[in-house]
Amino acid sequence: MGVPCAVPVWLVWYIAVNGPLADLGWTQREPTENDGMMLWLVIAGPIVIAFALLWWFANDFVRRWNTAAARVYWPVCALVTLVPTVMLMIFL
C-alpha cells in the first residue's frame, strides 16, 4: 500500500499548498490554479477516502494474524506506508 499512497498524499499536499497554507502566507498559490478548491475536493475526496478505507481494511485483516500490540502495530503501519512516498519525494 506504500506506492499507491503517493497519489493521496500528493493530492492532500496540493490542496494544502494552494488552499489554507497559501491563505496563511506560508506558500504561494500556483498561478494557473484558478478553478477554486471545490473541484480539487471533489476529485481528491473520493480518492483519499477510498485509499484510507482500503488501507484500514487490509491492515485490520493482517492485524488479526499479528501478535504485536495495537498501540505499536498501527503507528508502525502508518510509517511503513509512508516510506515509499518519502523515498519518491527525495529521489525524484
C-alpha positions in Angstrom: 0.0 0.0 0.0 3.0 2.3 0.2 3.5 3.1 -3.5 -0.2 3.8 -4.2 -0.1 6.1 -1.1 1.8 8.6 -3.2 -1.3 9.7 -5.0 -3.5 10.6 -2.0 -0.5 12.2 -0.2 0.2 14.3 -3.3 -3.5 15.4 -3.6 -3.6 16.4 0.1 -0.3 18.3 -0.3 -1.6 20.1 -3.4 -4.8 21.2 -1.7 -3.0 22.3 1.4 -0.4 24.3 -0.6 -2.9 26.1 -2.8 -5.5 26.5 -0.1 -5.0 27.0 3.6 -1.2 27.3 3.6 -1.4 30.0 0.8 -4.1 31.8 2.8 -1.7 31.9 5.8 1.1 33.3 3.6 3.3 30.2 4.1 3.3 29.2 0.4 2.4 30.8 -2.9 -0.6 29.6 -5.0 0.1 28.1 -8.4 -0.6 30.9 -10.8 -2.6 28.8 -13.2 -4.8 27.4 -10.4 -8.0 29.5 -10.9 -10.7 26.8 -10.7 -11.1 27.0 -7.0 -10.7 24.4 -4.3 -14.1 22.8 -4.6 -13.0 21.0 -7.8 -10.0 19.6 -6.1 -12.0 18.5 -3.1 -14.4 16.7 -5.4 -11.5 14.9 -7.1 -9.4 14.3 -4.1 -12.1 13.4 -1.6 -13.2 10.1 -3.0 -9.6 9.1 -3.8 -8.3 9.8 -0.3 -11.4 8.1 1.3 -11.1 5.0 -0.9 -7.4 4.7 -0.1 -7.9 5.2 3.6 -10.7 2.5 3.7 -8.6 0.1 1.6 -5.6 0.7 3.8 -7.7 0.2 7.0 -9.3 -3.0 5.9 -6.1 -4.5 4.6 -4.2 -3.7 7.8 -7.2 -4.8 10.0 -7.1 -8.2 8.3 -3.3 -8.5 8.8 -3.6 -7.2 12.4 -5.7 -10.2 13.4 -2.9 -12.6 12.5 -0.2 -10.4 14.1 0.8 -10.7 17.7 2.0 -7.1 18.2 0.1 -4.8 20.4 -2.3 -2.5 18.7 -0.6 0.6 20.1 2.6 -0.5 18.3 1.1 -2.0 15.2 -1.0 0.9 13.9 1.7 3.6 14.1 4.3 1.3 12.5 1.8 0.5 9.7 1.3 4.3 9.1 5.0 5.0 9.0 5.9 2.0 6.8 3.1 3.0 4.4 4.7 6.5 4.0 8.2 5.2 3.4 7.8 4.7 -0.4 6.2 8.1 -0.7 9.0 9.8 1.1 11.6 8.0 -1.0 9.8 9.2 -4.2 9.8 12.7 -2.8 13.6 12.5 -2.0 14.8 10.8 -5.1 12.5 12.2 -7.9 
